[in-house]
Amino acid sequence: MHKMRTMSAETASDIAVSGLQFIAGDTEQLSRFVSLTGMEPEQMRAMASTPAFLEAILDYFMGHEPTLLSFAASAGIAPQDVVNAKAALAPHPDTGA
């Protein structure tokens, strides 16, 4: 069984921002993201640094394995790093933090 390594919020945010750049750099990915989230590009720019938006980016990758694998390969990270980043950014239900 693999033990999940703890990731800093800063590293997690960096991965999510890289994910946003990946999405923004591909018209098909951007169209899919906009379609799934209902957000317009202007809204995305305004929310780009909020924790909820960064989590949404990671959720986008986690919800579609081919996209996750493509992003991970282009970013030079393991797909599991996206999962770890989401865990690092997501509030912990027991502490609210």
N, C-alpha and C positions, 0 to 999 in steps of 0.2 A: 504494500500500500504506500502511495506517495504522500509525503507530508507537505502540506501547502506552506510555502515560505511567506512570511509577512512582507508586505511591500509598503513603502512609505506613500503617503498621500501625494507627495510631490512627484514621485516616479509614476504613480498611477495617473496623475493629471497629465504628465508628459506623454504617456501612452495614448490617453484619450485625445489629446491635441494632435498627436501624429495621426490618429484615426480620422479626425476631422479633416486634416489635410489630405489624407488618402481619399476620403469621400468627395471632397471639394474638387480634387484633381481628376475625377472621372465622371463624366456627364451621366452615364448610366447609373452609377452608384448614387450620385447626388439626386437624380430623379427618383430613385427608389426610396432614399432616405426621406425626401420631402413628401412623397406619397404616403409612406408609413407613419410619419410623425405629424403630418398636416402643417408643418412649419414652413414659412416662406424664408428665403435666404436672409432677408432683413432681420427677421426674428432670430434666426440662427446666429447672426453676427452679434446681436444684442445680448444673447444668452450664452455665448461661447465659453465664457469662463466660469459659469455657475456650476456647482457640483451636480445638480440634477441633469443639466444638459450633457456634462461629461459622462455621467452614468448612462444616459440615453445613447450616446455614441457607442459605448462598450456593449450595451444591450443589443444594438443593431448588429454588431459583429457576432455576438453570441447566438443570435437568432437565425443565423444563416451560415452554416459551416463553410461552404465554398468561399464566401466573402471573408470569413475569419481567417481561413488558411491563406488566402491571397494577401490580406493585410499583414498578417504575421510574417509572411515571407518577405514582403516589401520593406517591412520595418526591421527585419533582422531579429525578431523576437519569437519565442515559443507561443503557440496558441494559448497555452495555460497562463501565460503572462497577462492576457486580456481578462481572463477569469479572476486572476489574483488582483488585477487593477480594479475591477468592479467591486470585489470584496473590500479593498482598501478605501474606496470612495463611498460605499453604501453605508448608511447609518446602521449601527448595531442595535437590533431590536431590544436587547436586554438593558442597554445603557442609554439609548437615545442619542449616542454620540456618533 
